[in-house]
Amino acid sequence: MHGDSDSLSQERGWQDQANCLGVDPDLFFPERGASTREAKEVCKGCVVRGDCLEYALANGEKFGIWGGLSERERRRLRRQRAQDGRRVIING
């Protein structure tokens, strides 16, 4: 059990450093059409913002603000990365 908890704490270690630690999670999952400004302000300057965003992208998070981006913004980023990857393959 000890090894399992060590690996879990390493996987989730970035979350312990997040600006949003202790903030009401509802702030990051606003109702459709509601402002995301406050949630994005919490993300601004967060030292683990990139880790949070990559977690959301890797796990297909469909809702909420992750790494300072909404789902719409994450979809755009995924498309851009896919296009950039194709360009590298074509040019490489």
C-alpha positions in Angstrom: 0.0 0.0 0.0 2.8 2.4 0.8 4.2 2.3 -2.7 0.7 2.9 -4.2 0.1 6.0 -2.1 3.6 7.3 -3.0 2.9 7.0 -6.7 -0.6 8.6 -6.3 0.9 11.5 -4.4 3.5 12.0 -7.1 0.8 11.9 -9.8 -1.3 14.4 -7.9 1.5 16.5 -6.5 0.9 19.4 -8.8 -2.6 19.8 -7.5 -1.3 20.5 -4.0 0.5 23.6 -5.4 -2.5 24.9 -7.4 -3.9 28.4 -6.7 -7.3 26.8 -6.7 -6.6 24.5 -3.8 -9.4 25.2 -1.3 -11.4 27.3 -3.7 -15.1 26.3 -4.3 -15.0 23.9 -7.3 -18.3 25.3 -8.5 -16.3 28.4 -9.6 -14.5 26.3 -12.2 -17.7 24.7 -13.5 -20.0 27.6 -14.2 -23.5 27.2 -15.7 -23.6 27.6 -19.5 -23.4 31.2 -20.5 -22.1 32.3 -17.0 -18.8 34.2 -16.7 -15.5 32.3 -16.4 -13.6 35.4 -15.6 -13.2 34.7 -11.8 -12.0 31.2 -12.4 -9.5 32.3 -15.0 -8.3 35.0 -12.6 -7.5 32.2 -10.0 -5.5 30.4 -12.7 -3.5 33.5 -13.7 0.0 33.2 -12.4 -0.6 29.7 -11.0 2.8 27.8 -11.0 1.1 24.5 -12.1 -1.2 26.0 -14.7 0.5 24.1 -17.5 0.3 20.8 -15.5 -3.4 21.4 -14.9 -4.0 22.1 -18.6 -2.1 19.0 -19.7 -4.0 16.9 -17.2 -7.3 18.1 -18.7 -6.1 17.5 -22.3 -4.7 14.0 -21.5 -7.9 13.0 -19.7 -10.4 14.5 -22.1 -12.0 16.8 -19.5 -15.1 18.1 -21.3 -16.3 20.6 -18.6 -14.9 23.4 -16.6 -11.9 25.7 -16.5 -8.6 23.8 -16.5 -5.3 25.5 -16.7 -7.1 28.8 -17.3 -8.9 27.5 -20.5 -12.5 26.7 -21.1 -13.5 23.5 -23.0 -14.0 25.6 -26.2 -10.4 27.0 -25.8 -9.1 23.5 -25.1 -10.8 22.1 -28.2 -9.2 24.9 -30.2 -5.8 24.0 -28.7 -6.2 20.3 -29.4 -7.0 21.1 -33.1 -4.1 23.4 -33.3 -1.7 20.8 -31.8 -3.1 18.2 -34.2 -2.5 20.5 -37.2 1.0 21.4 -36.0 1.8 17.6 -35.6 0.6 17.0 -39.2 2.8 19.8 -40.4 5.8 18.3 -38.7 5.2 14.9 -40.3 4.7 16.4 -43.7 7.7 18.7 -43.4 9.8 16.1 -41.5 
